[in-house]
Amino acid sequence: MSSYYEKFLATGEVKCIDEEIPFEIPKSWEWSRLGDICSYLHRGKSPKYGEHKFLPIIAQKCNQWDKIYTDRCLFSSKDYIEKYKEEQFVQKGDIIINSTGGGTVGRTGYIDSYVFANFDRFVVDSHVTLVRSIYPIASKYVYYFLISPLIQIGLEDRCSGSTNQIELGTTTITSYLIPIPPIKEQYRIIDQFQKVLPLLERYSTNQIAQDKLNAEINIQLKKSILQEAIQGKLVPQLAEEGTAQDLVEQIKLEKQNLIKEGKLKKSALTDSVIFKGDDNKYYEQIDKQCKDITDQIPFDLPDSWAWTRLSTIVRMTIGKTPPRGEQSYWSNGIYPWVSISDMSEGGIISETKEKVSEYAANNVFSAISSKGSLLMSFKLTVGRTSILGIDAFHNEAIITIYPYLCNDNIMKMFLFKLLPILSTNGDSKDAIKGKTLNSKSLANLLIALPPIAEQQRIVAQIERLFEQLK
């Protein structure tokens, strides 16, 4: 890699800045200091406030990640307005940066036309830095650079002052190295950002710092990966792996064996069969009854996949909560008892906040869920899944899921990864709105089922992609 040098025009000094260059850029691009591409880069000044609503002042509380809230502005005293120079008034295309205080410093906003809906002029106070780029540097490109992880991650460490009153100095902002592409490429980059911004803005309304925003984006990316997975788009389909219908037949044979062994009731064989008709509609056959369920199907699947009901491929047990008022159920607790608060999203439960007594184990519960079991919540936080790292009982808002297939670990891990998405289909949509599921709606959950070998490949691909997002 060739070295990078910076020349100071005032003194003629030239120095190597390789240590400051974070990454290589295309040959048509150039590195520049932010201050060198700005016509104005200064903090505002401490205002004198007045009662008359002549000149609104943008303070840090006005500048939030999702937008600039002009209704939170206070106003300058009428006689103080004359102390502002023309360049200090906010212009469309300006960028503002909160510059004081932990958790707030670095928050960056863009002055768009909506800001001027009620007032023609604004100024910023002394805790806000105003940045105005020089044409032909696109101001939106500079804005996207300033909200990028390159600037936001670790920003507070680059500030001065005490923990509660850290300051992002103008000199620090001026010295930011910014990669500058040709102007047409700047606008192409802006266009690409604006295509994904609606997704990002959905997670920027809680007035949180950039690191929190990045975390939310990470969560959304994971959800997108899972959504691709349940639609058969994450890994290719392989003909030699058979079909989901083959898998359903294997499960049916396993059920018949369990019935012969007295471990399962005959009613478990009364399964539904979901198929696509010649008219491209979806139908469900239960015994001799067949009905159109097209309106329940959220999307089409690959030919080797099949829609099925959760109760067709697994059995479930719902937990219980011992009476709270009777100490005999809780005192001297020795058996872990799982509530939803013990379940981390996609995690392993190694301990619980509460334990139940020997008396509760013998008089309330039928059987304990063993280590390695798959749990899913179906009330309030619908679809949260966890794997038990211990033997434990659980409450009535949680089910233990037991796949019927003999080699059930593959299907268990497939459901572990994808039930958080699959459980938002069909009847469970109501649960997201604050309602709860019941035994019937749990049994009727629609599951997009791939062949068992593809399930294994999907889980492996999800884990690889999630690892890259860490």
PAVOZA-963477 format. One record per residue (C-alpha): x, y, z; residue in one letter. Coordinates in steps of 0.2 Angstrom, whole numbers, plus 5000, padded with zeros to 4 digits. Example, Ala and Ser with C-alpha at 12.3 -4.5 7.8 and 13.67 -1.06 7.14 Angstrom:
BEGIN
506249785039A 506849955036S 
// end
This chain:
BEGIN
500050005000M 500650174995S 500850305010S 499750445013Y 500450625016Y 499650785021E 500350955016K 500051115027F 499951255015L 500251385029A 501951315033T 502351205019G 502651055031E 502250885024V 501950735036K 501450555034C 499650515040I 499650325036D 499050295054E 497550405052E 496950325036I 495550195041P 495450105024F 495950115005E 494850214993I 494650204974P 495850294964K 494550424958S 494250474977W 495250584988E 495450605007W 495150775014S 494950855031R 493150905035L 493651085038G 494351095021D 492751065012I 491651175023C 491251365021S 490651365039Y 491051255054L 490751335071H 489751315086R 488251425090G 488351555103K 487451565120S 485851655117P 484851775126K 483051705127Y 481451805126G 479551785126E 479251835109H 479251705095K 480351795083F 481951685081L 481951505086P 483551425093I 483951245089I 484651165105A 485250985108Q 483550925113K 482850985096C 484050875087N 483550695088Q 484050545077W 482450535068D 482150715064K 482350895070I 480950945082Y 480751135079T 479251135091D 480551115105R 481451275101C 481551415113L 481651595106F 482951735105S 482651895114S 482052025101K 483552145104D 484751995103Y 484351945085I 485452095078E 486952015086K 486951865073Y 487851875057K 487051815041E 488151665040E 487651605058Q 485851585052F 485351405048V 485251365029Q 484451215020K 485751085018G 486651125034D 487150985046I 487051005065I 488050905078I 487650895096N 489250935105S 489050925124T 488650785136G 488750595137G 487350505127G 486950655117T 488650715110V 488850665091G 486950655087R 486850725070T 485450805060G 485150875043Y 484251035039I 482950985026D 481551095020S 480251035033Y 481251125046V 480651295039F 478851245039A 478351365052N 479851485053F 481051565040D 482551575051R 483451485064F 485051485074V 485951355085V 486451375103D 488251355110S 488051165112H 487751135094V 489051135080T 488451205063L 489251125048V 489051195030R 489951105015S 490651195000I 489951154983Y 490251034974P 490250934990I 488550864992A 487950905010S 486850745011K 488450645007Y 489350735022V 487850705033Y 487850515029Y 489750515033F 489550595049L 488150475055I 489250325049S 490050205062P 491750265056L 491250435066I 489950375078Q 490850225086I 492050275100G 491550455097L 491450495116E 493250435118D 493750575107R 492950705117C 493650815131S 493050855148G 492250755162S 491150605161T 489550715163N 490050865153Q 491150795139I 491350915124E 491550875105L 492751015100G 492651105084T 494451065081T 494050885082T 492650895070I 493651005058T 495050875058S 493950725053Y 494650635038L 493250615025I 493350505009P 492750614994I 492150534978P 491750624962P 490150724963I 489150614952K 489650464963E 489150564978Q 487450574972Y 487350394967R 487850354985I 486550464992I 485250384981D 485750204988Q 485650275006F 483850345003Q 483250174997K 483650095014V 483350245025L 481450205027P 482050045035L 483350135046L 482150265051E 480950145058R 482250105071Y 482750285075S 481250355083T 481750325101N 482950465102Q 484350355106I 486250365103A 487050305087Q 487650145095D 485950095100K 485350135083L 486650015076N 486149885088A 484349895081E 484949885063I 485849735068N 484249655075I 483349705059Q 484649625048L 484449465058K 482649465056K 482849485037S 484049335036I 482749235045L 481349295034Q 482449245019E 482649075027A 480849035030I 480449075012Q 481748955005G 482949094999K 484349075011L 485148915003V 484848824987P 483648674985Q 484548504981L 483448374972A 484448234981E 483848294998E 482048234994G 480548334999T 479648405014A 478148285010Q 479448135012D 479848205029L 477948225034V 477748035029E 479247995040Q 478448085055I 476847995052K 477747825053L 478547885069E 476947925076K 476247755072Q 477647675081N 477347785097L 475547735096I 476047555096K 477147585111E 475747665120G 476647835121K 475447925110L 473547935107K 472847885091K 472048055089S 473848115084A 473648035067L 472248155063T 473448275054D 473048405041S 473748395023V 474048565015I 474248564996F 474148684981K 472848644968G 472848654949D 471948824952D 473548894962N 472448894977K 472948814994Y 471848685001Y 471948595018E 471248415019Q 470748345037I 470048175036D 468748185022K 468448375024Q 469448495012C 469348685013K 470148835004D 471448915015I 472349025002T 471949175013D 473049105027Q 474549075016I 475749215018P 476949175003F 477349034991D 478648904995L 479948804984P 479248644976D 480248534988S 479448625004W 477748605011A 476548705022W 476048605038T 475348635055R 476448645070L 475448505079S 475848385063T 477748385066I 477848415085V 476948385102R 476948525115M 476648535134T 476048695142I 476848735159G 475948795175K 476148925189T 475948855207P 474848955218P 475749115224R 474949135240G 475448965247E 477248945253Q 477348755252S 477448775233Y 478948905234W 479848895250S 481448785250N 481348785231G 482548655223I 481848645205Y 482148785192P 480548865186W 480648965170V 479649125166S 479749225150I 481049345159S 482249195160D 482149175141M 483449275131S 483049285113E 483849135105G 484849095120G 485148945132I 484348945150I 485648895163S 484848975178E 483149045183T 482549185195K 481349065204E 481348885210K 479848785215V 479748655229S 479748465230E 477948485235Y 477548585219A 478448465208A 477348325214N 475748405215N 475648535201V 476748475187F 476648315177S 478448305170A 479948415170I 480648475154S 482448395152S 484048485147K 484148515129G 482248545127S 481548685116L 480548815124L 479448945116M 478449085124S 476649105117F 475949255127K 476549435127L 478249395119T 477549275106V 478849165098G 480349195109R 481349035109T 482648965121S 483548795124I 483548725141L 485348705148G 484548625164I 483148515169D 481748635173A 479848665175F 479048825167H 477548935168N 475948935158E 476549065145A 477848945139I 477748775129I 479048635128T 479148575110I 479648395106Y 479848355087P 479148185083Y 480548135071L 481848015079C 483348115074N 482448275081D 483948385085N 484048445067I 482148495067M 482348565085K 483748685080M 482748735064F 481248775075L 482348855088F 483048975075K 481449005065L 479948995076L 480249185081P 479749225063I 478549075059L 477549115075S 477049285068T 476049205054N 474149165055G 473249175071D 474749225081S 474649395073K 473349435086D 474549395100A 475749535094I 474349655096K 474249605115G 473149455114K 473749275118T 473749115110L 472948955116N 473148765113S 472148775097K 473048915089S 474748845094L 474248685086A 473648775070N 475248885068L 475748875050L 477548805047I 478548825031A 479448655031L 480948605021P 481748435019P 482748385034I 484448405026A 484048575020E 483448625038Q 485248575043Q 486048685030R 484848825034I 485348825052V 487248815048A 487048965036Q 486049065049I 487449035061E 488749095049R 487849255044L 487449295062F 489249265067E 489749395054Q 488549525061L 489349515078K 
// end
